[in-house]
Amino acid sequence: LGSAAIMLAWVACGRLSAYWEADLNAWDTAAGALLVREAGGVVTALDGSPHTIATRPLLASNAASHEELQAVLAAAKVVGLDS
């Protein structure tokens, strides 16, 4: 859809299992990352490091699949645009 906010909201409510993006801005992710966390999901950078307001490459998912998704993305050499 072109909206990180709606994709993150869909992860939070369970409509999507995961969402990742290589380059986002804080205004694209701040509210959505909070929704995912409050719903019990996990939000990190693509490399698995903690998500902060300055994180551009993002992976958000339910807690059950996050580590496996991060490993698959790493094996496929998916990185942020700054990497």
C-alpha positions as CSV (number, residue, x, y, z in Angstrom):
1,L,0.0,0.0,0.0
2,G,2.9,2.3,0.4
3,S,2.3,3.1,4.0
4,A,4.6,1.8,6.7
5,A,2.2,3.0,9.4
6,I,-0.7,0.8,8.1
7,M,1.6,-2.2,7.6
8,L,2.9,-1.9,11.2
9,A,-0.7,-1.5,12.4
10,W,-1.6,-4.7,10.5
11,V,1.3,-6.6,12.2
12,A,0.1,-5.3,15.5
13,C,-3.5,-6.6,15.0
14,G,-2.4,-9.9,13.4
15,R,-3.5,-9.2,9.9
16,L,0.2,-9.6,8.8
17,S,2.7,-11.8,10.5
18,A,5.6,-9.5,9.6
19,Y,6.8,-6.4,7.8
20,W,10.3,-5.4,6.8
21,E,11.6,-2.4,4.9
22,A,15.2,-1.4,4.0
23,D,14.8,2.4,4.5
24,L,12.3,4.3,6.5
25,N,12.2,7.5,8.4
26,A,11.2,8.0,12.1
27,W,7.9,9.6,11.1
28,D,7.1,6.4,9.1
29,T,7.6,4.0,12.0
30,A,7.3,5.7,15.4
31,A,3.6,5.1,16.1
32,G,3.5,1.8,14.3
33,A,6.5,0.4,16.2
34,L,4.7,1.3,19.4
35,L,1.6,-0.5,18.3
36,V,3.5,-3.6,17.5
37,R,5.3,-3.6,20.8
38,E,2.2,-3.0,22.8
39,A,0.5,-5.9,21.0
40,G,3.3,-8.2,22.0
41,G,5.3,-8.1,18.8
42,V,9.0,-7.4,18.2
43,V,10.5,-4.5,16.3
44,T,14.3,-4.4,15.4
45,A,16.6,-3.3,12.8
46,L,17.1,-5.8,9.9
47,D,20.3,-6.9,11.5
48,G,18.5,-7.7,14.8
49,S,19.8,-4.7,16.7
50,P,17.3,-2.8,18.8
51,H,15.0,-0.4,17.0
52,T,15.4,3.2,18.0
53,I,14.0,6.4,16.6
54,A,17.1,6.6,14.3
55,T,16.7,3.0,12.9
56,R,16.0,3.1,9.2
57,P,16.0,-0.6,8.1
58,L,13.2,-2.3,10.1
59,L,11.8,-5.7,10.8
60,A,8.5,-6.0,12.8
61,S,6.8,-9.3,13.5
62,N,5.0,-11.4,16.0
63,A,7.3,-12.6,18.7
64,A,7.1,-16.3,17.6
65,S,8.6,-15.8,14.2
66,H,10.9,-12.8,14.6
67,E,14.2,-14.6,15.1
68,E,13.6,-17.0,12.2
69,L,12.6,-14.1,9.9
70,Q,15.7,-12.1,10.8
71,A,17.9,-15.1,10.1
72,V,16.3,-15.7,6.7
73,L,16.8,-12.0,5.8
74,A,20.4,-12.1,7.0
75,A,21.0,-15.3,4.9
76,A,19.6,-13.6,1.9
77,K,21.9,-10.6,2.6
78,V,19.0,-8.2,2.9
79,V,20.4,-5.0,4.4
80,G,19.4,-1.4,4.8
81,L,20.3,1.2,2.2
82,D,22.9,2.7,4.5
83,S,24.8,-0.6,4.8
